């Protein structure tokens, strides 16, 4: 199944890494929620399916980590962060920072 998904992805490792780096440079913070990265990548010309593929691919490559945060209004948002920035910190600790 994963092989079929990979065949449809248009992102290679260099492109994924570059786009994720640009995202984190733009926001200048360690944790980026779903609303933020969707806006950024939409402005870059990606459609919702491409954004989902990009995030999934970045996660599979180990470039980012992914979690879910519940905001004050009860809305659940996916959040991403660069794994290498958070050595030794648990996902729960990271999500408490939001």
C-alpha positions as CSV (number, residue, x, y, z in Angstrom):
1,X,0.0,0.0,0.0
2,X,2.7,2.5,0.9
3,X,4.4,1.9,-2.4
4,X,1.2,3.0,-4.2
5,X,1.1,6.2,-2.2
6,X,4.8,6.9,-2.9
7,X,4.2,6.4,-6.6
8,X,1.7,9.3,-6.6
9,X,3.8,11.7,-4.6
10,X,5.4,14.4,-6.6
11,X,7.9,15.4,-3.9
12,X,11.4,14.0,-3.7
13,X,13.5,14.2,-0.5
14,X,15.2,17.4,-1.5
15,X,12.0,19.2,-2.3
16,X,10.3,18.1,0.9
17,X,13.3,19.2,3.0
18,X,13.5,22.6,1.2
19,X,9.8,23.3,1.6
20,X,9.8,22.3,5.3
21,X,12.8,24.5,6.0
22,X,11.1,27.4,4.3
23,X,8.0,26.9,6.4
24,X,10.0,26.9,9.7
25,X,12.1,29.9,8.6
26,X,8.9,31.8,7.7
27,X,7.2,31.3,11.1
28,X,10.4,31.4,13.1
29,X,9.2,29.0,15.7
30,X,9.6,25.4,16.6
31,X,5.9,24.3,16.4
32,X,3.6,24.9,13.5
33,X,0.0,24.1,13.6
34,X,-2.2,22.8,10.7
35,X,-3.8,26.1,9.9
36,X,-0.4,27.8,9.6
37,X,1.2,25.2,7.4
38,X,-1.9,24.9,5.2
39,X,-1.9,28.7,4.6
40,X,1.8,28.7,3.8
41,X,1.7,25.8,1.4
42,X,-1.5,27.0,-0.3
43,X,0.3,30.3,-1.0
44,X,3.1,28.3,-2.5
45,X,0.6,26.9,-4.9
46,X,-0.1,23.4,-3.4
47,X,-3.6,22.0,-3.2
48,X,-4.9,20.3,-0.1
49,X,-4.0,16.8,-1.3
50,X,-0.4,17.9,-2.1
51,X,-0.1,19.5,1.3
52,X,-1.2,16.3,3.0
53,X,1.3,14.3,0.8
54,X,4.1,16.7,1.7
55,X,3.5,16.5,5.4
56,X,3.2,12.7,5.3
57,X,6.3,12.4,3.2
58,X,8.3,14.7,5.5
59,X,7.2,12.6,8.5
60,X,8.2,9.4,6.8
61,X,11.6,10.9,6.0
62,X,12.1,11.8,9.6
63,X,12.3,15.5,8.8
64,X,9.3,16.4,11.1
65,X,7.3,14.9,13.9
66,X,3.5,15.1,14.0
67,X,1.0,15.4,16.8
68,X,-2.4,16.7,17.6
69,X,-3.2,19.6,19.9
70,X,-6.6,20.6,21.3
71,X,-7.0,24.4,21.3
72,X,-9.0,26.4,23.8
73,X,-12.1,26.3,21.7
74,X,-12.0,22.5,21.6
75,X,-10.8,22.4,18.0
76,X,-8.2,19.7,17.3
77,X,-5.3,20.7,15.1
78,X,-2.4,18.7,13.8
79,X,0.9,20.2,14.7
80,X,4.4,19.6,13.3
81,X,7.9,20.2,14.7
82,X,11.4,19.3,13.7
83,X,12.4,16.2,15.5
84,X,16.1,17.1,15.8
85,X,15.1,20.2,17.8
86,X,13.4,18.2,20.5
87,X,15.8,15.4,21.6
88,X,14.8,14.1,25.0
89,X,11.4,15.9,25.1
90,X,8.3,13.8,25.0
91,X,5.4,14.6,22.6
92,X,3.1,15.4,25.6
93,X,5.7,18.0,26.8
94,X,5.8,19.6,23.3
95,X,2.1,19.9,23.0
96,X,1.8,21.5,26.4
97,X,3.8,24.4,25.0
98,X,1.0,25.5,22.7
